[in-house]
Amino acid sequence: MALPPANVGALEPAFAWTGSELLVWGGIGLHSENGGCVPCNGGGAYDPKSNSWRALSSLSAPTARERAAGVWTGHAFITWGGLPSITQAVTSQDAVGGIYDLAKDSWSALPITGQPAWRFQHELVWTGQRVLLWGGVTRDNIHLCDGGSFDPKLGQWSTMNLSGAPSGCVRPATAWTGSEWLVWGGEMAGTSEEVTNTGAAYDPEADTWRTMSNIGAPSARTAPATVWTGQELIVYGGNAGVDARAYNPTTDTWRPLSLVGAPGLHTHGDAVWTGAELILWGRSDCSVGGRYDLASDSWQPFSSQGALSARSEQTLAWTGTQLLVYGGTVGTHFTHDTNSGARYSPE
């Protein structure tokens, strides 16, 4: 993969796949190959067909930040949250999200009236009509188990009903099913790092939560790798060790998945769904990934050795035919970030 433009972060950027390009904005680039920035205030769009990047306009873009989140709406990239630096206070100028119009290559600010308390390490998802937000951490390291929604057509924020909401709110497993937002596990509210193995499903039309069964669920954990298959939420790994389970929201049931040949511990952000397989890749001390075939309940390893250095906290995206791996931190002690990347074709 070609290197991105200057001022595009390698670690913890906001990103989204548009259907033809990988959009990356902000993040950290302390030791990266494109010059370095902490945090970064640039953006880039990567076209896998031409193996090339183009710079996004920075005019009226949000202030430089790391650990923001982003979603693709079908015509615009929306990013919200993040920190100017882990050591700096968040100013009123920093606590503003942005909307990037792909066709116009232009930015506009999200309204701040009614927006949730500013945070990082939160979850965002696009429902087809609105952006949903859940959880996250404040600059003072307070875990927030609340959320909100933003309607880009109306340009308005709305509060989220918290009755029956999940107790996990930092690095949970999440998936949008087409009608519900599944939120399971993660670290709980407050300042502790206590984790849960419970969850709930949010219906944005009714603004209600329903409790997910935890019978047969994985043990309490945070930062698992997760995908939505179209019928089930697959939860793999996380801080509690190797495990693989699938949750069916229609039947409200969990089932175990095979671990024979599974690639070992992987965490949040390390997985994509191809339509038939779960692909896992990314660990600082290992260049071997795994492909899980849902139909046969079986694993197949694959190696990136010779093509891509082992790393953690990378950005992954599925193009429809290829896995894109961009950025991350390399070295067993997470000593350097990198702007490098690669494309993997399963077939």
C-alpha positions as CSV (number, residue, x, y, z in Angstrom):
1,M,0.0,0.0,0.0
2,A,1.3,3.5,-0.9
3,L,2.0,5.9,1.9
4,P,-0.7,8.6,2.7
5,P,-0.3,12.4,2.5
6,A,1.4,14.3,5.2
7,N,-0.6,15.0,8.4
8,V,-2.6,11.8,8.2
9,G,-2.3,9.8,11.4
10,A,-1.1,6.2,11.6
11,L,-2.6,5.3,14.9
12,E,-6.2,5.8,16.2
13,P,-7.6,7.9,13.3
14,A,-11.3,8.2,12.5
15,F,-12.0,6.1,9.4
16,A,-14.7,4.7,7.2
17,W,-15.0,2.7,3.9
18,T,-17.1,4.5,1.3
19,G,-17.6,1.6,-1.1
20,S,-14.6,2.6,-3.2
21,E,-12.2,4.5,-0.9
22,L,-10.9,4.2,2.6
23,L,-11.2,7.6,4.3
24,V,-8.8,8.3,7.2
25,W,-8.7,11.5,9.2
26,G,-6.7,12.6,12.2
27,G,-5.0,10.3,14.6
28,I,-1.4,10.0,15.8
29,G,1.8,9.9,13.6
30,L,4.7,10.4,16.0
31,H,7.1,8.1,14.3
32,S,5.3,7.5,11.0
33,E,6.9,7.5,7.6
34,N,5.1,10.5,6.3
35,G,6.7,13.1,8.6
36,G,4.9,12.8,11.9
37,C,2.2,14.7,13.8
38,V,0.7,14.4,17.3
39,P,-2.1,14.7,16.9
40,C,-2.7,15.0,13.2
41,N,-5.1,17.4,11.4
42,G,-5.0,15.9,7.9
43,G,-7.1,13.4,6.0
44,G,-6.6,11.1,3.1
45,A,-8.7,8.9,0.8
46,Y,-7.1,5.6,-0.3
47,D,-8.2,4.0,-3.6
48,P,-7.2,0.3,-3.6
49,K,-7.8,-0.1,-7.4
50,S,-5.0,2.5,-8.2
51,N,-3.1,2.0,-4.9
52,S,-3.0,5.7,-4.4
53,W,-4.0,8.3,-1.9
54,R,-5.4,11.8,-2.3
55,A,-5.5,14.5,0.4
56,L,-8.8,15.6,1.8
57,S,-9.4,19.4,2.1
58,S,-8.5,20.7,5.5
59,L,-10.5,24.0,5.1
60,S,-13.0,24.2,8.0
61,A,-12.0,20.7,9.1
62,P,-12.2,19.9,12.8
63,T,-9.2,20.7,15.0
64,A,-6.4,18.1,15.2
65,R,-7.3,15.2,17.4
66,E,-6.7,11.5,18.1
67,R,-9.2,8.7,19.2
68,A,-12.1,10.2,17.3
69,A,-14.7,7.9,15.6
70,G,-16.2,8.2,12.1
71,V,-19.0,6.8,10.0
72,W,-20.0,6.8,6.3
73,T,-23.6,7.9,5.5
74,G,-23.6,7.1,1.8
75,H,-22.4,10.5,0.7
76,A,-20.7,12.1,3.7
77,F,-18.1,11.2,6.4
78,I,-19.1,12.2,9.9
79,T,-16.6,12.3,12.7
80,W,-17.1,13.2,16.3
81,G,-15.2,13.0,19.6
82,G,-11.5,12.6,20.3
83,L,-8.8,14.4,22.1
84,P,-6.3,17.1,21.0
85,S,-3.8,15.2,23.0
86,I,-3.9,12.8,25.9
87,T,-2.0,15.6,27.9
88,Q,-4.1,18.6,26.8
89,A,-7.4,20.0,27.9
90,V,-10.3,19.9,25.4
91,T,-11.3,23.5,24.4
92,S,-14.6,24.7,23.0
93,Q,-13.0,24.7,19.6
94,D,-12.0,21.0,20.0
95,A,-15.4,19.8,21.2
96,V,-17.0,20.1,17.7
97,G,-17.5,17.3,15.2
98,G,-17.3,17.5,11.4
99,I,-19.1,16.5,8.3
100,Y,-17.0,15.8,5.2
101,D,-18.8,16.1,1.9
102,L,-17.0,13.7,-0.5
103,A,-18.4,15.1,-3.7
104,K,-17.5,18.7,-2.8
105,D,-14.3,17.9,-0.9
106,S,-15.5,20.2,1.8
107,W,-16.0,20.3,5.6
108,S,-18.8,21.7,7.8
109,A,-19.2,21.7,11.5
110,L,-21.6,19.5,13.4
111,P,-24.0,21.5,15.6
112,I,-23.0,21.6,19.3
113,T,-26.5,22.3,20.7
114,G,-27.8,19.1,22.3
115,Q,-24.7,17.1,21.7
116,P,-23.6,14.6,24.3
117,A,-20.7,15.3,26.7
118,W,-17.4,15.2,24.8
119,R,-15.5,12.0,24.9
120,F,-13.1,9.6,23.2
121,Q,-13.0,5.7,22.8
122,H,-16.8,5.9,22.1
123,E,-18.8,3.9,19.5
124,L,-20.5,5.4,16.5
125,V,-22.7,3.6,14.0
126,W,-24.8,4.7,11.0
127,T,-28.4,3.4,10.8
128,G,-29.3,4.7,7.4
129,Q,-31.0,7.7,8.9
130,R,-29.0,8.8,11.9
131,V,-25.7,8.5,13.7
132,L,-25.9,6.6,17.0
133,L,-23.3,7.2,19.7
134,W,-22.7,5.1,22.9
135,G,-20.2,5.1,25.7
136,G,-16.7,6.5,25.8
137,V,-14.3,8.1,28.2
138,T,-13.9,11.8,29.3
139,R,-10.7,13.7,29.3
140,D,-10.7,13.0,33.1
141,N,-10.9,9.3,32.5
142,I,-14.6,8.9,33.6
143,H,-16.4,6.1,31.8
144,L,-19.7,7.4,30.4
145,C,-22.6,4.9,29.9
146,D,-24.8,7.1,27.9
147,G,-25.3,8.1,24.3
148,G,-27.2,10.2,21.8
149,S,-28.1,10.4,18.1
150,F,-27.6,12.9,15.3
151,D,-29.9,13.3,12.3
152,P,-27.9,14.9,9.5
153,K,-31.0,15.9,7.5
154,L,-32.5,17.8,10.4
155,G,-29.0,18.8,11.7
156,Q,-30.2,18.0,15.2
157,W,-28.9,16.0,18.2
158,S,-31.3,13.9,20.3
159,T,-30.9,12.3,23.7
160,M,-31.0,8.5,24.1
161,N,-33.3,6.8,26.6
162,L,-31.2,5.1,29.3
163,S,-33.8,2.8,30.8
164,G,-32.6,-0.7,30.3
165,A,-29.3,0.5,28.7
166,P,-26.2,-1.8,28.9
167,S,-23.8,-1.5,31.8
168,G,-20.8,-1.8,29.5
169,C,-19.7,1.4,27.7
170,V,-16.0,1.4,27.0
171,R,-14.7,-0.9,24.2
172,P,-17.8,-3.2,24.1
173,A,-18.8,-5.5,21.2
174,T,-21.2,-3.6,19.0
175,A,-23.1,-4.3,15.7
176,W,-25.9,-2.7,13.8
177,T,-28.4,-5.3,12.6
178,G,-30.5,-3.1,10.4
179,S,-33.1,-2.5,13.1
180,E,-31.2,-2.7,16.4
181,W,-27.8,-1.7,17.8
182,L,-26.3,-4.5,19.8
183,V,-24.0,-3.5,22.6
184,W,-22.4,-6.3,24.7
185,G,-19.6,-6.4,27.3
186,G,-17.0,-3.7,27.8
187,E,-15.8,-1.7,30.8
188,M,-18.5,-0.2,33.1
189,A,-19.3,3.3,34.2
190,G,-17.2,5.4,36.5
191,T,-13.4,5.2,37.0
192,S,-12.8,1.5,37.5
193,E,-11.9,-1.0,34.8
194,E,-14.5,-3.5,35.9
195,V,-16.0,-5.4,32.9
196,T,-19.3,-7.1,32.2
197,N,-20.7,-10.0,30.2
198,T,-24.1,-8.4,29.8
199,G,-25.6,-6.4,27.0
200,A,-28.6,-4.7,25.5
201,A,-30.1,-4.0,22.1
202,Y,-31.2,-0.4,21.2
203,D,-34.1,0.3,18.8
204,P,-33.7,3.9,17.6
205,E,-37.2,4.1,16.2
206,A,-38.8,3.4,19.6
207,D,-35.9,4.8,21.6
208,T,-35.9,1.7,23.8
209,W,-33.4,-0.9,25.0
210,R,-34.1,-4.6,25.5
211,T,-31.8,-6.9,27.6
212,M,-29.8,-9.4,25.7
213,S,-29.6,-12.9,27.2
214,N,-26.2,-13.8,28.8
215,I,-26.9,-17.5,28.9
216,G,-24.0,-19.1,27.1
217,A,-22.4,-15.7,26.5
218,P,-18.6,-15.2,26.7
219,S,-17.1,-14.3,30.1
220,A,-16.9,-10.7,31.0
221,R,-14.4,-8.8,28.7
222,T,-13.5,-5.7,26.9
223,A,-12.2,-5.0,23.4
224,P,-13.2,-8.2,21.6
225,A,-13.0,-8.4,17.8
226,T,-16.6,-8.3,16.5
227,V,-18.5,-8.6,13.2
228,W,-22.1,-8.8,12.1
229,T,-22.8,-11.6,9.7
230,G,-26.3,-10.5,8.7
231,Q,-27.9,-12.9,11.2
232,E,-25.5,-13.1,14.2
233,L,-23.0,-11.0,16.2
234,I,-19.7,-12.8,16.4
235,V,-17.5,-12.0,19.5
236,Y,-13.9,-13.2,19.5
237,G,-11.1,-12.7,21.9
238,G,-10.7,-9.5,24.0
239,N,-8.9,-8.9,27.2
240,A,-10.2,-12.1,28.9
241,G,-8.6,-14.5,26.4
242,V,-9.5,-16.6,23.4
243,D,-13.1,-17.5,23.0
244,A,-15.6,-17.3,20.1
245,R,-19.4,-17.0,20.5
246,A,-22.2,-16.0,18.2
247,Y,-25.4,-14.1,19.3
248,N,-28.6,-14.4,17.4
249,P,-30.9,-11.4,18.2
250,T,-34.0,-13.1,16.6
251,T,-33.8,-16.0,19.1
252,D,-31.9,-14.0,21.8
253,T,-29.5,-16.9,22.1
254,W,-25.7,-17.5,22.2
255,R,-23.8,-20.4,20.8
256,P,-20.1,-21.4,20.9
257,L,-17.9,-21.4,17.8
258,S,-15.0,-23.7,17.1
259,L,-11.6,-22.7,18.3
260,V,-9.7,-25.4,16.4
261,G,-7.0,-23.6,14.4
262,A,-8.0,-20.2,15.7
263,P,-5.1,-17.7,15.6
264,G,-4.9,-16.8,19.3
265,L,-5.7,-13.5,21.0
266,H,-7.1,-10.6,19.0
267,T,-8.9,-7.5,20.1
268,H,-11.2,-4.7,19.0
269,G,-10.7,-3.5,15.4
270,D,-9.0,-6.7,14.3
271,A,-11.8,-8.3,12.3
272,V,-13.9,-7.8,9.1
273,W,-16.7,-9.8,7.6
274,T,-16.5,-10.8,4.0
275,G,-20.0,-12.1,3.5
276,A,-18.9,-15.7,4.3
277,E,-15.9,-15.4,6.5
278,L,-14.6,-13.6,9.5
279,I,-11.0,-12.4,8.9
280,L,-8.9,-11.6,11.9
281,W,-5.5,-10.0,11.7
282,G,-3.3,-7.8,13.9
283,R,-1.2,-8.4,17.0
284,S,2.1,-6.8,17.9
285,D,4.0,-10.1,18.2
286,C,2.4,-12.1,15.4
287,S,2.0,-11.8,11.7
288,V,-0.4,-14.7,11.4
289,G,-4.1,-14.1,11.0
290,G,-7.1,-16.3,10.8
291,R,-10.1,-16.9,8.6
292,Y,-13.2,-18.3,10.1
293,D,-15.7,-20.0,7.7
294,L,-19.2,-19.7,9.2
295,A,-20.8,-22.4,7.1
296,S,-18.2,-25.1,8.1
297,D,-17.4,-23.7,11.6
298,S,-13.7,-24.0,10.8
299,W,-10.5,-21.8,10.9
300,Q,-7.8,-21.4,8.3
301,P,-4.6,-19.5,9.1
302,F,-2.9,-17.0,6.8
303,S,0.4,-15.2,7.1
304,S,1.4,-11.6,6.3
305,Q,5.1,-12.4,6.7
306,G,7.1,-10.7,3.9
307,A,4.3,-8.4,3.0
308,L,3.4,-6.6,6.2
309,S,5.1,-6.2,9.6
310,A,3.3,-7.4,12.7
311,R,1.4,-4.7,14.5
312,S,-1.5,-3.7,16.8
313,E,-4.2,-1.0,16.7
314,Q,-4.3,-1.0,13.0
315,T,-7.2,0.2,10.8
316,L,-9.0,-2.6,8.9
317,A,-11.5,-2.4,6.1
318,W,-13.2,-4.8,3.7
319,T,-13.6,-3.6,0.1
320,G,-15.8,-6.5,-1.1
321,T,-12.8,-8.4,-2.4
322,Q,-9.8,-7.4,-0.3
323,L,-8.8,-6.8,3.3
324,L,-7.1,-3.4,3.7
325,V,-4.7,-3.0,6.6
326,Y,-3.4,0.5,7.3
327,G,-1.2,2.0,10.1
328,G,-1.0,0.8,13.7
329,T,1.9,0.4,16.1
330,V,4.8,-1.9,15.6
331,G,7.2,-3.6,18.0
332,T,6.4,-5.8,21.0
333,H,6.6,-2.8,23.3
334,F,4.4,-0.6,21.0
335,T,7.4,1.7,20.4
336,H,6.6,3.0,16.9
337,D,3.6,3.8,14.8
338,T,3.6,3.2,11.1
339,N,1.8,4.6,8.0
340,S,2.5,1.4,6.0
341,G,-0.2,-1.0,4.9
342,A,-1.1,-3.8,2.6
343,R,-4.0,-5.5,0.8
344,Y,-4.9,-9.1,1.3
345,S,-7.0,-11.1,-1.2
346,P,-8.5,-14.3,0.3
347,E,-9.1,-15.8,-3.1
